[in-house]
């Protein structure tokens, strides 16, 4: 069975890991959707034991989450 995802929560964000400073959350984005999410408090404490190592890296090591572009007015 093949599933095609049509909804993209963060369509403007390239694949990668980002620190969203405004909301103190780290996201791993793939194909416009959040695949992994962890709060800054968990990052600072080393995260849960089963968290991916890329999520446990020191806060600020990843680029800040890109802002949403303005809507195009037609």
ABEGO torsion letter per residue (X at the ends): XBBBBABBABAABBBEBBBBAAAGBBBBBBGGBBABBBBAAAAAAGEBAABBAAAABBBGABBBBBBBBBBBBX
